[in-house]
Structures are given as C-alpha cells and as structure tokens.
Amino acid sequence: MPIHIDMLSLVGYESAERDLVPARNLNARKPAMMLGLHSLRRITKADFGYKAGMWRDFLIESGNEFGYTHPYAYHAVDKAVQNALADPAVQEALAMLEANRKPKS
C-alpha cells in the first residue's frame, strides 16, 4: 500500500532496487523523510510535521480510511516503523527536520 511506503520513508527508509531499506546515513535519510512527509500530507490532508509517532497513531486510529492497517503489510511495516522510532539517529533526524520546518500554509 502506498501509505506504508510513505510511513517508511518518513522514518528514514530509502529505495534500494525493489525494496525499502533504512537509509545508511543522515544525507540519505533526510530526503526520504521529506518525501514521506510530503506524500502523507497529500494523501491524508493532515499535517503532523516530522512527528512520526503522531502520524502512526493517526493512521492506526483512522482504521482502513488510508489503508495503513490493511493486513497485507501492516504488521511488518508497523514493526519497522516502531523500530525506527526507537533509533536515536532517526529521532535526531526527525527532530532536526521538524525544527527547520516551515508549516504548510
């Protein structure tokens, strides 16, 4: 589901051939996170900035509206998102992007 890709991007996953993998460094992580945020905003019309935990909660609470809880990949994706949220490097990158973010007007 596209929303799964967007959430993985928001927490720093990047494309590698046909898979998404955790970005190898901050320079690779930042553009992935920016793309993830842009896509999530576009699809949901919501804006939680780079607060990935809030995005996760919102998407889970939305049920099937955006497809995040669709059983096809939900459990694997959500586990990867939770693992990324526990990674200090991911948290640092998200915080840095949030601090420099210009809210969508």
C-alpha positions in Angstrom: 0.0 0.0 0.0 1.4 3.5 -0.8 0.7 4.7 2.7 3.1 2.0 4.0 5.8 3.3 1.7 5.2 6.8 2.9 5.4 5.9 6.6 8.6 4.0 6.0 10.0 7.0 4.1 9.1 9.3 6.9 11.1 7.2 9.3 14.2 7.2 7.1 13.8 4.3 4.7 15.0 4.7 1.1 14.6 2.8 -2.1 17.1 0.1 -2.8 16.3 -1.8 -6.0 12.8 -3.2 -5.3 12.9 -2.8 -1.5 12.9 -0.1 1.1 15.8 -0.2 3.5 16.9 2.0 6.3 18.9 4.9 4.9 22.6 4.5 5.5 23.3 8.0 6.8 21.8 11.4 7.5 22.3 12.7 4.0 20.3 9.8 2.6 17.7 9.8 5.4 16.7 13.5 5.2 15.4 13.4 1.6 13.5 10.2 2.3 11.9 11.8 5.3 11.0 14.9 3.4 9.4 12.8 0.6 7.5 10.7 3.2 6.1 13.8 4.9 5.0 15.4 1.6 3.2 12.2 0.5 1.5 11.7 3.8 0.2 15.3 3.8 -1.0 14.9 0.2 -2.9 11.6 0.9 -4.4 12.4 4.3 -4.8 16.2 4.2 -3.4 16.2 7.7 -0.1 17.6 8.9 1.8 16.3 12.0 5.1 17.5 10.6 8.0 15.1 11.3 6.3 13.8 14.4 6.3 10.2 13.1 4.7 8.8 16.3 1.7 11.1 15.8 1.4 10.1 12.2 1.5 6.4 13.2 -1.2 7.0 15.9 -3.4 9.0 13.4 -3.1 6.3 10.7 -4.0 3.5 13.1 -6.9 5.4 14.6 -8.1 6.1 11.0 -8.6 2.4 10.5 -9.0 1.5 6.8 -9.5 5.1 5.6 -5.9 5.4 4.4 -5.0 1.7 4.3 -2.3 1.7 7.0 -3.9 -1.1 8.9 -4.6 -3.1 5.8 -3.4 -6.7 6.7 -1.3 -7.0 3.5 1.8 -5.4 5.1 0.6 -3.7 8.2 2.3 -5.8 10.8 5.8 -5.9 9.1 5.6 -2.2 8.2 4.4 -1.1 11.7 7.1 -3.1 13.3 9.7 -1.4 11.1 8.2 2.0 11.9 8.3 1.2 15.7 11.9 0.1 15.4 12.9 3.2 13.6 11.1 5.4 16.2 13.3 3.7 18.8 16.5 4.5 16.9 18.2 7.6 18.3 19.7 8.5 14.8 16.2 8.5 13.3 14.8 10.6 16.2 17.6 13.1 15.8 17.0 13.4 12.1 13.2 13.8 12.6 13.8 16.5 15.3 16.3 18.4 13.1 13.8 18.4 10.2 11.0 19.4 12.5 13.0 22.3 13.9 13.7 23.6 10.4 10.2 23.0 9.0 8.0 25.7 7.7 4.4 24.7 8.4 2.3 24.3 5.3 0.1 27.3 4.9 
